[in-house]
Amino acid sequence: MIAEVIGALGVVAAALITGVLHRWRNENTAAHGKALDKLDSIAATLDHVDAEIDEIGEWQREHDELHRSL
């Protein structure tokens, strides 16, 4: 009888632990998804800034050439 009770408690404990770990995993997956979305947004912003800096550098070179030719 005691062995059956201990076995039943072990099964219940394993189910509880499995449930808690599964919930943490789902929360962690959701958090990672949000982090990846934020990183994608940051990468897009950096690409935009990089393109603008390239345009400014090109304009600056052309402007310098204009002054040198005068």
C-alpha positions in Angstrom: 0.0 0.0 0.0 2.8 2.4 0.9 4.6 1.6 -2.3 1.5 2.5 -4.3 1.1 5.8 -2.5 4.7 6.7 -3.1 4.4 5.7 -6.7 1.3 7.8 -7.1 2.9 10.8 -5.5 5.9 10.4 -7.8 3.7 10.4 -10.8 1.9 13.5 -9.6 5.2 15.2 -8.9 6.5 14.3 -12.3 3.4 15.7 -13.9 3.6 18.9 -12.0 7.3 19.4 -12.8 6.6 18.6 -16.5 3.8 21.1 -16.5 5.9 23.9 -15.0 8.8 23.2 -17.3 6.5 23.2 -20.3 5.0 26.6 -19.2 8.5 28.1 -18.7 9.5 26.8 -22.2 6.5 28.4 -23.8 7.2 31.7 -22.0 10.8 31.5 -23.0 9.9 30.8 -26.6 7.6 33.9 -26.6 10.3 36.0 -25.0 12.8 34.9 -27.7 10.3 35.7 -30.4 9.8 39.2 -29.0 13.6 39.7 -28.8 14.1 38.5 -32.4 11.4 40.9 -33.6 13.2 43.8 -31.8 16.5 42.8 -33.2 15.0 42.6 -36.7 13.7 46.2 -36.2 17.1 47.4 -35.0 18.8 45.7 -38.0 16.4 47.4 -40.4 17.0 50.8 -38.7 20.8 50.3 -38.9 20.5 49.4 -42.6 18.6 52.6 -43.2 21.1 54.7 -41.3 24.0 53.0 -43.1 22.4 53.9 -46.5 21.9 57.5 -45.4 25.6 57.7 -44.2 26.7 56.3 -47.6 24.6 59.0 -49.4 26.1 61.7 -47.2 29.6 60.5 -47.8 29.0 60.5 -51.6 27.6 64.0 -51.4 30.6 65.1 -49.4 33.0 63.7 -51.9 31.2 65.4 -54.8 31.1 68.7 -52.8 34.8 68.5 -52.1 35.5 67.9 -55.8 33.4 71.0 -56.6 35.5 73.1 -54.3 38.8 71.7 -55.7 37.7 72.5 -59.3 37.0 76.2 -58.5 
